[in-house]
């Protein structure tokens, strides 16, 4: 059985709080990165859909001109 002094207990608690803060900062940093990646993906998807729509319209126009 271990006997800790109040100072040792407080130091342990502070160390755990510091570790928790570091982990929370890492979680927030990763969340921000994920949000940025999701935004970029959404923008790329919208741009890709616009390009596909232009290509489809062009094909339809070509087919109508042939008729």
DRENKOL-133203 format. One record per residue (C-alpha): residue number from 1; residue in one letter; x, y, z. Coordinates in nm, 2 decimals. Layout:
# residues N
pos: NUM | code: A | x: X | y: Y | z: Z
...
//
This chain:
# residues 67
pos: 1 | code: X | x: 0.00 | y: 0.00 | z: 0.00
pos: 2 | code: X | x: 0.13 | y: 0.34 | z: -0.10
pos: 3 | code: X | x: 0.11 | y: 0.65 | z: 0.11
pos: 4 | code: X | x: 0.12 | y: 0.97 | z: -0.08
pos: 5 | code: X | x: 0.16 | y: 1.32 | z: 0.05
pos: 6 | code: X | x: -0.09 | y: 1.59 | z: -0.03
pos: 7 | code: X | x: 0.18 | y: 1.75 | z: -0.25
pos: 8 | code: X | x: 0.24 | y: 1.43 | z: -0.44
pos: 9 | code: X | x: -0.13 | y: 1.39 | z: -0.50
pos: 10 | code: X | x: -0.17 | y: 1.75 | z: -0.62
pos: 11 | code: X | x: 0.13 | y: 1.70 | z: -0.85
pos: 12 | code: X | x: -0.03 | y: 1.39 | z: -0.99
pos: 13 | code: X | x: -0.36 | y: 1.56 | z: -1.04
pos: 14 | code: X | x: -0.20 | y: 1.85 | z: -1.21
pos: 15 | code: X | x: 0.00 | y: 1.62 | z: -1.44
pos: 16 | code: X | x: -0.32 | y: 1.44 | z: -1.54
pos: 17 | code: X | x: -0.50 | y: 1.77 | z: -1.60
pos: 18 | code: X | x: -0.20 | y: 1.88 | z: -1.82
pos: 19 | code: X | x: -0.22 | y: 1.55 | z: -2.01
pos: 20 | code: X | x: -0.59 | y: 1.59 | z: -2.05
pos: 21 | code: X | x: -0.55 | y: 1.94 | z: -2.19
pos: 22 | code: X | x: -0.29 | y: 1.82 | z: -2.43
pos: 23 | code: X | x: -0.52 | y: 1.54 | z: -2.55
pos: 24 | code: X | x: -0.80 | y: 1.79 | z: -2.59
pos: 25 | code: X | x: -0.59 | y: 2.02 | z: -2.79
pos: 26 | code: X | x: -0.49 | y: 1.73 | z: -3.02
pos: 27 | code: X | x: -0.86 | y: 1.64 | z: -3.06
pos: 28 | code: X | x: -0.95 | y: 2.00 | z: -3.15
pos: 29 | code: X | x: -0.66 | y: 2.02 | z: -3.39
pos: 30 | code: X | x: -0.77 | y: 1.70 | z: -3.57
pos: 31 | code: X | x: -1.13 | y: 1.81 | z: -3.57
pos: 32 | code: X | x: -1.02 | y: 2.14 | z: -3.74
pos: 33 | code: X | x: -0.82 | y: 1.94 | z: -4.00
pos: 34 | code: X | x: -1.11 | y: 1.71 | z: -4.06
pos: 35 | code: X | x: -1.35 | y: 2.00 | z: -4.11
pos: 36 | code: X | x: -1.10 | y: 2.16 | z: -4.36
pos: 37 | code: X | x: -1.07 | y: 1.83 | z: -4.55
pos: 38 | code: X | x: -1.45 | y: 1.79 | z: -4.56
pos: 39 | code: X | x: -1.49 | y: 2.15 | z: -4.69
pos: 40 | code: X | x: -1.23 | y: 2.09 | z: -4.96
pos: 41 | code: X | x: -1.40 | y: 1.76 | z: -5.06
pos: 42 | code: X | x: -1.74 | y: 1.93 | z: -5.07
pos: 43 | code: X | x: -1.60 | y: 2.21 | z: -5.29
pos: 44 | code: X | x: -1.43 | y: 1.95 | z: -5.52
pos: 45 | code: X | x: -1.75 | y: 1.75 | z: -5.55
pos: 46 | code: X | x: -1.95 | y: 2.06 | z: -5.64
pos: 47 | code: X | x: -1.69 | y: 2.16 | z: -5.90
pos: 48 | code: X | x: -1.69 | y: 1.81 | z: -6.04
pos: 49 | code: X | x: -2.07 | y: 1.81 | z: -6.07
pos: 50 | code: X | x: -2.07 | y: 2.14 | z: -6.25
pos: 51 | code: X | x: -1.82 | y: 2.00 | z: -6.50
pos: 52 | code: X | x: -2.03 | y: 1.69 | z: -6.55
pos: 53 | code: X | x: -2.34 | y: 1.90 | z: -6.60
pos: 54 | code: X | x: -2.16 | y: 2.11 | z: -6.87
pos: 55 | code: X | x: -2.04 | y: 1.79 | z: -7.04
pos: 56 | code: X | x: -2.39 | y: 1.64 | z: -7.04
pos: 57 | code: X | x: -2.54 | y: 1.97 | z: -7.18
pos: 58 | code: X | x: -2.27 | y: 1.97 | z: -7.45
pos: 59 | code: X | x: -2.35 | y: 1.61 | z: -7.55
pos: 60 | code: X | x: -2.72 | y: 1.68 | z: -7.56
pos: 61 | code: X | x: -2.66 | y: 1.98 | z: -7.78
pos: 62 | code: X | x: -2.45 | y: 1.77 | z: -8.01
pos: 63 | code: X | x: -2.72 | y: 1.50 | z: -8.03
pos: 64 | code: X | x: -2.99 | y: 1.76 | z: -8.10
pos: 65 | code: X | x: -2.78 | y: 1.92 | z: -8.38
pos: 66 | code: X | x: -2.74 | y: 1.58 | z: -8.55
pos: 67 | code: X | x: -3.12 | y: 1.52 | z: -8.55
//
